[in-house]
Amino acid sequence: MKGVILAGGNGTRLMPLTHVTNKSLLPVYDRPMIYYPLELMAAAGIDEVMIVTGGKTCGDMIRVLNDGSQFGLKSLYYTVQEKAGGISQALSLAESFAGGEEIFVMLGDNLIFGHNAAETVRNFAVQPVGAKVFLQPVADPERFGIAELREHRILSIEEKPRHPKSNLAVTGLYLYDRSVFDKIRTLKPSARGELEVTDLNKRYLEAGELGYEMLSGDWIDAGTFDSMLEASKMAKRHADNNTISRHSSLAVAA
């Protein structure tokens, strides 16, 4: 299985900072934002990753991340999304890189703390077909794609619903089988002229091939100034907790 991190887009909600660099390179606590999805993928056993980036700051991404060896990756690749065309359009640029394998996809501004995806990735790699999304309860479901569940199955997904059927947000973390690029080719642009990831997930849902997993940790879409601040607080809290756990383990061992 290969990893794809989608870090393109214009970052308009974070201007004027994104006049300077890609939003995924902006700091969240003590490191660039994109470090978090890269670290999660590496911890899940993914050692080949492609970053889909864009705009005038592609060189910044390469300068910061280089070949990815600092994350334990075997290979780190880059491709350029010339203009914003939606998440599914950005993902389509990774087809040659995927080479017919399953893919683990993350949005570069979606940060997850305290969730180990290694077992899920291993299990998904041996299933024959399908996709999997990761859900998290939220206080403001009208801001997200929302999944409606019934008897442990996804019944529907609705993007930014005015009247949400649940509070379960579809986070920016996805597992797709090798048919994903064929499904993307069937999508039509939305009202805003983009190929939406919700429509892609609906293709799997219509085929009865969409599973889900509840995130066990914290998740945040760090695409605004307020959420970036909250993401930094989350990152510090988890870093502090990990430090305490390590110190406790060393004390017990001693």
PyMOL commands that set and color helices and strands:
alter all, ss='L'
color gray80, all
select helices_A, chain A and resi 12-14+17-19+23-25+35-43+55-65+69-71+87-92+95-98+118-125+141-143+180-184+197-206+225-253
alter helices_A, ss='H'
color red, helices_A
select strands_A, chain A and resi 2-6+27-28+31-32+48-54+75-81+103-107+110-113+131-137+145-150+153-159+168-176+210-214+218-221
alter strands_A, ss='S'
color yellow, strands_A
deselect
rebuild
show_as cartoon
